[in-house]
Amino acid sequence: MIYKVSYVVIGGEHPGAIMNVEQPPKVGDRVRLGKYEFEVLDVVELMPPRGGFAFLHATCRLVKVHEQQ
């Protein structure tokens, strides 16, 4: 299963991203988008899985900025 995840960042520090991942995000996970690291606060299924794809929305908050990408 491929998970198409829409990462939305609260507070507007980052525009977020849409990524294909092999494991679904869970609350408390950390995800790195470029030089930014985020904590997943909430995960919602957007629609039922179809054709080997699941569609998720993950709300995140900024926790760290790395110096290098």
PyMOL commands that place a pseudoatom at each C-alpha (Angstrom):
pseudoatom trace, name=CA, resn=MET, resi=1, chain=A, elem=C, hetatm=0, pos=[0.000, 0.000, 0.000]
pseudoatom trace, name=CA, resn=ILE, resi=2, chain=A, elem=C, hetatm=0, pos=[1.232, 3.494, -0.828]
pseudoatom trace, name=CA, resn=TYR, resi=3, chain=A, elem=C, hetatm=0, pos=[0.051, 6.304, 1.432]
pseudoatom trace, name=CA, resn=LYS, resi=4, chain=A, elem=C, hetatm=0, pos=[-0.421, 9.703, -0.186]
pseudoatom trace, name=CA, resn=VAL, resi=5, chain=A, elem=C, hetatm=0, pos=[-0.061, 12.036, 2.779]
pseudoatom trace, name=CA, resn=SER, resi=6, chain=A, elem=C, hetatm=0, pos=[-0.923, 15.719, 2.843]
pseudoatom trace, name=CA, resn=TYR, resi=7, chain=A, elem=C, hetatm=0, pos=[1.233, 17.253, 5.603]
pseudoatom trace, name=CA, resn=VAL, resi=8, chain=A, elem=C, hetatm=0, pos=[-0.278, 20.520, 6.832]
pseudoatom trace, name=CA, resn=VAL, resi=9, chain=A, elem=C, hetatm=0, pos=[1.738, 22.672, 9.246]
pseudoatom trace, name=CA, resn=ILE, resi=10, chain=A, elem=C, hetatm=0, pos=[-0.089, 24.680, 11.891]
pseudoatom trace, name=CA, resn=GLY, resi=11, chain=A, elem=C, hetatm=0, pos=[1.037, 28.269, 12.378]
pseudoatom trace, name=CA, resn=GLY, resi=12, chain=A, elem=C, hetatm=0, pos=[2.168, 28.894, 8.798]
pseudoatom trace, name=CA, resn=GLU, resi=13, chain=A, elem=C, hetatm=0, pos=[5.919, 28.340, 9.411]
pseudoatom trace, name=CA, resn=HIS, resi=14, chain=A, elem=C, hetatm=0, pos=[6.063, 26.049, 6.382]
pseudoatom trace, name=CA, resn=PRO, resi=15, chain=A, elem=C, hetatm=0, pos=[3.794, 25.482, 3.362]
pseudoatom trace, name=CA, resn=GLY, resi=16, chain=A, elem=C, hetatm=0, pos=[3.564, 21.730, 4.059]
pseudoatom trace, name=CA, resn=ALA, resi=17, chain=A, elem=C, hetatm=0, pos=[3.879, 18.993, 1.453]
pseudoatom trace, name=CA, resn=ILE, resi=18, chain=A, elem=C, hetatm=0, pos=[2.216, 16.036, -0.227]
pseudoatom trace, name=CA, resn=MET, resi=19, chain=A, elem=C, hetatm=0, pos=[4.325, 12.882, -0.121]
pseudoatom trace, name=CA, resn=ASN, resi=20, chain=A, elem=C, hetatm=0, pos=[4.020, 9.209, -1.026]
pseudoatom trace, name=CA, resn=VAL, resi=21, chain=A, elem=C, hetatm=0, pos=[5.177, 7.003, 1.866]
pseudoatom trace, name=CA, resn=GLU, resi=22, chain=A, elem=C, hetatm=0, pos=[5.168, 3.254, 2.521]
pseudoatom trace, name=CA, resn=GLN, resi=23, chain=A, elem=C, hetatm=0, pos=[4.087, 3.479, 6.185]
pseudoatom trace, name=CA, resn=PRO, resi=24, chain=A, elem=C, hetatm=0, pos=[1.222, 5.661, 7.413]
pseudoatom trace, name=CA, resn=PRO, resi=25, chain=A, elem=C, hetatm=0, pos=[2.162, 8.473, 9.799]
pseudoatom trace, name=CA, resn=LYS, resi=26, chain=A, elem=C, hetatm=0, pos=[1.047, 8.155, 13.409]
pseudoatom trace, name=CA, resn=VAL, resi=27, chain=A, elem=C, hetatm=0, pos=[0.506, 10.759, 16.109]
pseudoatom trace, name=CA, resn=GLY, resi=28, chain=A, elem=C, hetatm=0, pos=[3.871, 11.528, 17.698]
pseudoatom trace, name=CA, resn=ASP, resi=29, chain=A, elem=C, hetatm=0, pos=[5.927, 10.565, 14.632]
pseudoatom trace, name=CA, resn=ARG, resi=30, chain=A, elem=C, hetatm=0, pos=[8.587, 12.965, 13.415]
pseudoatom trace, name=CA, resn=VAL, resi=31, chain=A, elem=C, hetatm=0, pos=[8.774, 13.816, 9.718]
pseudoatom trace, name=CA, resn=ARG, resi=32, chain=A, elem=C, hetatm=0, pos=[11.462, 15.812, 7.969]
pseudoatom trace, name=CA, resn=LEU, resi=33, chain=A, elem=C, hetatm=0, pos=[10.522, 18.104, 5.093]
pseudoatom trace, name=CA, resn=GLY, resi=34, chain=A, elem=C, hetatm=0, pos=[13.694, 19.676, 3.739]
pseudoatom trace, name=CA, resn=LYS, resi=35, chain=A, elem=C, hetatm=0, pos=[15.607, 21.233, 6.621]
pseudoatom trace, name=CA, resn=TYR, resi=36, chain=A, elem=C, hetatm=0, pos=[12.521, 21.287, 8.869]
pseudoatom trace, name=CA, resn=GLU, resi=37, chain=A, elem=C, hetatm=0, pos=[11.472, 18.570, 11.320]
pseudoatom trace, name=CA, resn=PHE, resi=38, chain=A, elem=C, hetatm=0, pos=[7.829, 18.279, 12.376]
pseudoatom trace, name=CA, resn=GLU, resi=39, chain=A, elem=C, hetatm=0, pos=[5.820, 16.310, 14.915]
pseudoatom trace, name=CA, resn=VAL, resi=40, chain=A, elem=C, hetatm=0, pos=[2.595, 14.700, 13.709]
pseudoatom trace, name=CA, resn=LEU, resi=41, chain=A, elem=C, hetatm=0, pos=[-0.329, 15.866, 15.880]
pseudoatom trace, name=CA, resn=ASP, resi=42, chain=A, elem=C, hetatm=0, pos=[-3.289, 14.284, 14.069]
pseudoatom trace, name=CA, resn=VAL, resi=43, chain=A, elem=C, hetatm=0, pos=[-3.913, 11.903, 11.157]
pseudoatom trace, name=CA, resn=VAL, resi=44, chain=A, elem=C, hetatm=0, pos=[-7.211, 11.636, 9.264]
pseudoatom trace, name=CA, resn=GLU, resi=45, chain=A, elem=C, hetatm=0, pos=[-8.161, 9.317, 6.406]
pseudoatom trace, name=CA, resn=LEU, resi=46, chain=A, elem=C, hetatm=0, pos=[-9.439, 11.516, 3.558]
pseudoatom trace, name=CA, resn=MET, resi=47, chain=A, elem=C, hetatm=0, pos=[-11.172, 8.749, 1.616]
pseudoatom trace, name=CA, resn=PRO, resi=48, chain=A, elem=C, hetatm=0, pos=[-11.243, 4.942, 1.575]
pseudoatom trace, name=CA, resn=PRO, resi=49, chain=A, elem=C, hetatm=0, pos=[-8.168, 3.248, 0.050]
pseudoatom trace, name=CA, resn=ARG, resi=50, chain=A, elem=C, hetatm=0, pos=[-8.377, 2.534, -3.696]
pseudoatom trace, name=CA, resn=GLY, resi=51, chain=A, elem=C, hetatm=0, pos=[-6.135, 0.651, -6.078]
pseudoatom trace, name=CA, resn=GLY, resi=52, chain=A, elem=C, hetatm=0, pos=[-3.246, 0.212, -3.656]
pseudoatom trace, name=CA, resn=PHE, resi=53, chain=A, elem=C, hetatm=0, pos=[-3.343, 3.840, -2.463]
pseudoatom trace, name=CA, resn=ALA, resi=54, chain=A, elem=C, hetatm=0, pos=[-4.595, 5.365, 0.800]
pseudoatom trace, name=CA, resn=PHE, resi=55, chain=A, elem=C, hetatm=0, pos=[-5.156, 9.103, 1.181]
pseudoatom trace, name=CA, resn=LEU, resi=56, chain=A, elem=C, hetatm=0, pos=[-4.292, 10.734, 4.519]
pseudoatom trace, name=CA, resn=HIS, resi=57, chain=A, elem=C, hetatm=0, pos=[-4.119, 14.211, 6.026]
pseudoatom trace, name=CA, resn=ALA, resi=58, chain=A, elem=C, hetatm=0, pos=[-1.528, 14.793, 8.769]
pseudoatom trace, name=CA, resn=THR, resi=59, chain=A, elem=C, hetatm=0, pos=[-1.491, 17.953, 10.877]
pseudoatom trace, name=CA, resn=CYS, resi=60, chain=A, elem=C, hetatm=0, pos=[2.014, 18.819, 12.139]
pseudoatom trace, name=CA, resn=ARG, resi=61, chain=A, elem=C, hetatm=0, pos=[3.915, 21.348, 14.210]
pseudoatom trace, name=CA, resn=LEU, resi=62, chain=A, elem=C, hetatm=0, pos=[7.475, 22.559, 13.725]
pseudoatom trace, name=CA, resn=VAL, resi=63, chain=A, elem=C, hetatm=0, pos=[9.934, 21.138, 16.265]
pseudoatom trace, name=CA, resn=LYS, resi=64, chain=A, elem=C, hetatm=0, pos=[13.379, 21.728, 14.755]
pseudoatom trace, name=CA, resn=VAL, resi=65, chain=A, elem=C, hetatm=0, pos=[15.234, 23.430, 11.922]
pseudoatom trace, name=CA, resn=HIS, resi=66, chain=A, elem=C, hetatm=0, pos=[18.328, 21.563, 10.712]
pseudoatom trace, name=CA, resn=GLU, resi=67, chain=A, elem=C, hetatm=0, pos=[21.279, 23.498, 9.339]
pseudoatom trace, name=CA, resn=GLN, resi=68, chain=A, elem=C, hetatm=0, pos=[21.738, 21.164, 6.352]
pseudoatom trace, name=CA, resn=GLN, resi=69, chain=A, elem=C, hetatm=0, pos=[19.171, 19.614, 4.059]
for i in range(1, 69): cmd.bond("trace and resi %d" % i, "trace and resi %d" % (i + 1))
show_as sticks, trace
zoom trace
